[in-house]
């Protein structure tokens, strides 16, 4: 994965909850929890699940999720 964002924090997904259109996922980054709000479609496309390794990608005030 190559991104222009410099803040890529690798961790494990510990929780995810889908809402009507947006999901909130929690990623454990070495004992700290980062929460990302992403579209439900992205959760399905990336096949995100608890226990999976993922990156919290921080760009300005947004947090995105990336997987290998």
C-alpha positions as CSV (number, residue, x, y, z in Angstrom):
1,X,0.0,0.0,0.0
2,X,1.4,3.4,-0.9
3,X,-0.3,6.6,0.3
4,X,0.6,10.3,0.5
5,X,-0.5,10.5,4.1
6,X,2.4,10.3,6.5
7,X,0.6,9.1,9.6
8,X,0.0,5.4,9.1
9,X,-0.6,3.6,12.4
10,X,-0.6,-0.2,12.2
11,X,-2.8,-2.1,14.7
12,X,-5.6,-4.6,15.1
13,X,-9.3,-4.0,14.6
14,X,-11.0,-4.6,18.0
15,X,-14.5,-3.5,17.3
16,X,-16.8,-2.3,14.5
17,X,-20.4,-1.2,14.5
18,X,-22.4,-0.4,11.3
19,X,-24.9,2.3,11.4
20,X,-27.4,3.4,8.8
21,X,-24.7,4.6,6.3
22,X,-21.5,4.9,8.4
23,X,-19.5,2.4,10.4
24,X,-17.4,3.2,13.4
25,X,-14.3,1.0,13.8
26,X,-11.9,0.8,16.7
27,X,-8.2,0.0,16.0
28,X,-5.8,-0.9,18.9
29,X,-2.5,0.8,18.2
30,X,-0.2,-0.5,20.9
31,X,-2.7,-0.1,23.7
32,X,-4.2,3.2,22.4
33,X,-7.6,3.0,20.6
34,X,-8.2,5.0,17.4
35,X,-11.8,5.3,16.1
36,X,-12.5,5.7,12.4
37,X,-15.8,6.6,10.8
38,X,-16.1,5.1,7.3
39,X,-18.9,4.2,4.9
40,X,-20.5,0.8,5.4
41,X,-19.6,0.1,1.8
42,X,-15.9,0.4,2.6
43,X,-16.3,-2.1,5.5
44,X,-17.8,-4.6,3.0
45,X,-15.2,-3.9,0.2
46,X,-12.2,-4.2,2.6
47,X,-13.8,-7.2,4.4
48,X,-13.0,-5.6,7.8
49,X,-13.4,-7.8,10.9
50,X,-12.4,-7.9,14.5
51,X,-8.9,-9.3,15.0
52,X,-7.7,-8.3,11.5
53,X,-4.5,-6.2,11.1
54,X,-5.3,-2.7,9.7
55,X,-3.8,0.8,9.4
56,X,-5.4,3.9,10.8
57,X,-4.4,6.5,8.3
58,X,-4.5,10.1,9.5
59,X,-4.7,13.0,7.1
60,X,-5.5,16.4,8.6
61,X,-8.5,15.8,10.8
62,X,-9.7,12.6,9.1
63,X,-8.9,9.0,10.1
64,X,-9.2,6.4,7.3
65,X,-8.6,2.6,7.4
66,X,-6.3,0.7,5.0
67,X,-5.5,-3.0,4.8
68,X,-2.8,-5.0,2.9
